[in-house]
Amino acid sequence: MEINQVFESLRKAGGIRAARVIVENTKNFSKLKLWFFCRQLRKGVPVAKIIHQKWFYGLKFYTNKYTLDPRPDTETLVSAVISDCSENKKIRILDVGTGTGCIISALVKNIYGATGVGIDKSWRAIRVAKKNIKALGISDKIKILHKDFYKSSGLPQSFDIIVSNPPYIAKNDKRVNDGAHYDPDIALYAKDNGLAAYEAIAKNAKNWIKNGGKIYLEIGIDMGRAVKQIFENEGWQFVRSEKDLAGIERVLVFQK
């Protein structure tokens, strides 16, 4: 099919940006494939879920319906960690709820000498993370383990840094956009008004981190005060917060 015809059909179905991303990342178009893409766009399916890939921190990741699509907001979390790390220090990083593996991969690729572990309770997410780590050529630096972070046991060593973008959306939160409906609930929603994951991490991460180590957490809008209280109640010392590109408090840093 002529690319101009393809682009125009995609544009009508999902807008210029969606059409551009799909055309740039799809090699061959048949009438059936174009029909399918347009149908998905009209249903509101995110482009990443249609073409099964998303760029994050300059790296390309495979994604599917079993994983949360990497989001620009989470790049704030990665940048916060990188800004604190010395190039000459070999650090061990734990990614809690790794999903696609995008956070731990971006950190290991950008911090010299860094190695790490990503954990997730979803076997399907683990397969995605392993696929991405292999594609990036860093399987020798990152291990992906099946573990539920709501349980404290099961990690063989302690870490210098812990990072997490946990589920933090309350079930009744109406601010969730339509695209999020195509992400797995397990990666989005948490009990206790969205705070249950933070409560578990604040308690259990004390067993996983070295003395003086830091934990970096992505948070939702207006959650800063509540999350700070949870971690301070568990003996963590608040270090600082970071805002995303929209000026929203997005990352909290604590020290053990």
C-alpha positions in Angstrom: 0.0 0.0 0.0 1.1 3.6 -0.6 2.5 5.1 2.6 0.6 8.3 2.1 -2.6 6.4 2.0 -1.7 4.4 5.1 -0.7 7.6 7.0 -4.0 9.4 6.1 -6.1 6.4 7.2 -4.2 6.2 10.5 -4.4 9.9 11.0 -8.2 9.9 10.6 -8.5 7.0 13.1 -6.1 8.2 15.8 -4.5 11.6 15.0 -1.2 12.8 13.5 1.1 11.7 16.3 -0.3 8.2 16.5 -0.1 7.9 12.7 3.5 9.0 12.7 4.6 6.7 15.4 2.9 3.7 13.8 4.3 4.4 10.3 7.9 5.0 11.7 7.8 1.7 13.6 6.0 -0.7 11.2 7.8 -2.2 8.3 5.1 -3.5 6.0 1.4 -2.7 5.7 -1.3 -4.9 4.3 -4.9 -3.9 4.0 -5.7 -6.3 6.9 -3.0 -4.8 9.1 -4.1 -1.3 8.4 -7.7 -2.1 9.1 -6.7 -3.7 12.5 -4.5 -0.7 13.5 -7.3 1.8 12.6 -9.8 -0.3 14.5 -7.6 -0.3 17.6 -7.0 3.4 17.4 -10.8 4.1 17.2 -11.3 2.0 20.3 -8.8 4.2 22.2 -6.0 1.5 22.5 -2.7 3.2 23.1 -0.2 3.1 20.3 2.3 1.2 22.4 -0.2 -1.6 22.9 -0.8 -1.7 19.2 2.8 -1.9 17.9 4.1 -3.5 21.2 6.9 -1.1 21.8 7.6 2.1 23.6 10.7 4.3 23.9 11.9 5.2 27.4 15.0 7.1 28.4 16.3 6.7 24.9 15.8 2.9 24.9 13.2 0.8 23.0 11.1 -1.6 25.1 8.7 -4.3 24.2 5.4 -4.0 25.9 2.1 -5.9 25.9 -1.2 -6.2 27.8 0.5 -7.8 30.8 2.8 -4.8 31.5 2.4 -1.1 32.2 3.6 1.0 29.3 6.7 3.0 30.2 5.7 6.7 30.7 7.6 10.0 30.5 6.7 10.8 34.1 8.8 7.8 35.2 11.9 9.2 33.5 12.0 11.7 36.4 12.6 8.7 38.7 15.5 7.5 36.6 17.1 10.9 36.4 16.9 11.3 40.1 18.9 8.1 40.7 21.5 8.9 38.0 22.1 12.4 39.4 23.1 10.8 42.8 25.4 8.2 41.4 29.2 8.5 41.1 30.6 7.0 37.9 33.3 5.2 39.8 31.0 3.5 42.3 29.8 0.0 41.5 26.3 -0.1 42.9 23.6 -2.7 43.2 20.1 -1.7 42.4 16.7 -3.3 43.2 13.7 -2.5 41.0 10.5 -3.3 42.9 7.7 -4.2 40.5 9.8 -4.1 37.4 7.1 -4.7 34.8 8.8 -4.2 31.4 12.2 -3.7 33.1 12.5 -0.2 31.8 13.6 1.4 35.0 16.4 -1.0 36.0 17.5 -1.2 32.3 17.8 2.5 31.9 19.7 2.8 35.2 22.2 0.0 34.3 22.7 1.4 30.8 23.4 4.9 32.2 25.4 4.2 35.4 28.8 2.8 34.9 29.4 -0.4 36.8 25.8 -0.7 38.0 24.1 -4.1 38.3 20.8 -5.0 39.6 17.7 -7.2 40.2 14.2 -6.6 39.1 11.3 -8.3 40.9 7.7 -8.8 40.0 4.8 -11.0 41.1 3.5 -11.4 37.6 5.1 -14.3 35.6 3.9 -12.7 32.4 5.6 -9.4 33.2 8.8 -11.3 34.1 8.9 -12.8 30.6 8.5 -9.3 29.1 11.3 -7.9 31.3 13.7 -10.7 30.4 12.9 -10.2 26.7 13.8 -6.5 27.0 17.0 -7.1 29.0 18.2 -9.6 26.4 17.4 -7.3 23.5 19.4 -4.5 25.2 22.4 -6.9 25.8 22.5 -6.5 29.6 21.4 -10.0 30.7 24.7 -10.4 32.4 24.1 -7.3 34.6 20.4 -7.7 35.6 18.5 -10.6 37.0 14.7 -10.8 37.0 13.1 -12.7 39.9 9.6 -13.8 40.6 8.7 -12.2 44.0 5.8 -10.4 45.6 7.0 -7.2 47.3 4.2 -7.6 49.8 6.4 -10.3 51.4 9.7 -9.5 53.0 11.7 -12.7 52.5 13.3 -14.2 49.5 16.0 -11.8 48.3 19.6 -13.1 48.6 21.5 -9.9 49.1 21.1 -6.2 50.1 21.2 -3.2 47.7 22.7 0.2 47.6 19.6 1.7 45.9 16.0 0.6 45.6 13.7 2.1 43.0 10.0 1.5 42.5 7.0 2.8 40.4 4.4 0.8 42.4 0.7 0.7 41.8 -0.7 3.8 43.4 -4.1 4.5 42.0 -7.2 4.2 44.1 -9.9 2.1 42.5 -12.4 4.9 42.5 -10.0 7.5 41.1 -11.8 9.1 38.1 -8.6 10.9 36.9 -7.4 7.7 35.2 -7.3 8.2 31.4 -8.8 5.9 28.9 -5.5 4.5 27.8 -4.8 3.1 31.2 -7.7 0.7 30.9 -5.5 -1.3 28.6 -2.8 -1.7 31.3 -3.0 -4.5 33.8 -4.9 -3.6 37.0 -2.1 -5.2 39.1 0.3 -2.5 37.9 -2.1 0.4 38.4 -4.4 0.0 41.5 -3.7 -0.5 45.1 -5.8 -0.8 48.2 -6.0 1.8 51.1 -6.7 4.7 48.7 -3.7 3.8 46.6 -1.2 3.6 49.5 -1.1 -0.2 50.2 2.0 -0.7 48.0 3.9 2.1 49.7 3.1 0.6 53.1 4.4 -2.8 52.1 7.6 -1.4 50.5 8.3 0.9 53.5 8.2 -2.1 55.8 9.9 -4.7 53.7 12.5 -2.7 51.9 14.3 -2.2 55.2 15.4 -5.8 54.9 16.7 -5.3 51.3 18.8 -2.2 51.6 22.3 -1.5 53.0 22.8 1.0 55.8 22.9 4.5 54.2 21.2 3.3 51.1 18.5 5.2 49.3 15.1 4.4 48.0 13.5 6.3 45.1 9.7 6.2 44.6 7.4 7.4 42.0 4.2 8.8 43.5 0.8 10.0 42.2 -0.6 13.5 42.2 -1.0 14.9 45.8 0.4 11.8 47.4 3.6 13.3 48.8 2.5 14.0 52.3 0.8 10.6 52.9 3.8 8.6 51.4 6.3 10.7 53.5 4.3 9.8 56.6 4.3 6.1 55.8 8.1 5.9 55.3 9.0 8.1 58.2 6.8 6.0 60.5 8.9 3.0 59.4 12.1 4.8 60.3 13.2 6.1 56.8 14.7 9.6 56.6 13.2 11.9 54.0 15.9 13.3 51.7 14.1 15.3 48.9 11.4 15.3 46.3 11.6 15.8 42.5 9.1 17.3 40.1 8.3 16.0 36.7 8.3 18.2 33.5 4.7 19.4 34.3 5.9 20.7 37.7 4.1 17.9 39.7 5.8 16.3 42.6 6.6 12.9 41.2 9.5 11.3 43.0 10.4 11.0 46.7 13.8 10.0 48.0 14.4 8.4 51.4 17.5 7.1 53.2 17.9 4.2 55.5 
